[in-house]
Amino acid sequence: MVAALGLLGCSRIRAVHLLYNPNSLPYGGQGVAVKKVVRKRRPRGTGKYPLIAIRLSPQLISQLDRYAKERKISRSEAVREFVSRGLADLKL
């Protein structure tokens, strides 16, 4: 077997290597090219505090948007106002 590989242009050391490592291919000793996987990073958070998501019905969203538009604030700020008022009423 080693002699047969020698006829293909492989050295004796390479031929023995191929016998013990069948996954290695005789392409000038370079083997098979491996494509490096580049992983995408997560975008950085924009705020200091953790994000809390809630589900609201379309009716509540429209009422919330109307409230925010009247006071010229964002929807997030309107939610923060309602939560802080509700917690203040509970006197926690």
N, C-alpha and C positions, 0 to 999 in steps of 0.2 A: 504493500500500500504506500509506504514511504517512497519507494522508487517510482511509483506511478505519479505521485504528486511532484516528484523531482522533474519528471518529464514535462509537467505543466509550468515549470519555471519557479517552483517554490524551493526555498532552501530546506535543508534537513531539519533545522530547528523549527521553521515555520510549518513543515509537514507534520512533525510530531505535535506541535501546538494545535493544528487542525484536527488531528486524530482525537485529542483529548477535549477539544472545545468545538463541537460540531456546529455551534451557532455562529462561529467566526467565519467570515468569508475571505477568500484570498484576493482581495483587491488592493494589492500593494501594501498590505499590512495595516490598512486604515480601518477596516471593519465597516460597519453600517453607520451612516450619518444619523444622528439623533437630533430631531427638531426640538429646540428649547421652547417651552410654553411660557408665555408672558402673561402673568395674571394682572387683571385690572384691580386697582386699589379703590376702596370705597371713598366717596367724596367726604370731605371734612364737614363736620356739623357747623352750622352758622350761629347757633346760640350757645349760651353758657349752660342752659338747663336741658334736661332730657325731654325728648319729644313724647307726648301722650296723645294717642289717637282715639277718637270716639266716633261712633256711628249715630247720625241724626236723621230723622225723617225729612223728606223734602219740605214739609210745612215748617218744621223747626228751623231749617236752614234759611228759608225765605224770611221768617221772622227775625232771625239773628242778623241776616244781611240788611234788613230794613233798619234795625236798631243801630247797626254799625254805620250805615250810610247817613242816618240822621245826626249822629255824633261825629262824623268824619273820622272814624277810627277803623282799623282793620278788623276782620272777622276774628282773628286770634285774640286781639285786645278785648273785643266784646266778650268772648268766652272767658277770658281771665277776669273781667269785671264781674260777670255773673257768678263764677266760682268763688271769688273772694267775698262777694256780698252774701252768698249762701252760707259760707263757712262762718262769716261774722255773725249772721243771725243765729247760728247754732251755738255760738260762744264756746268754741273748743279751746 
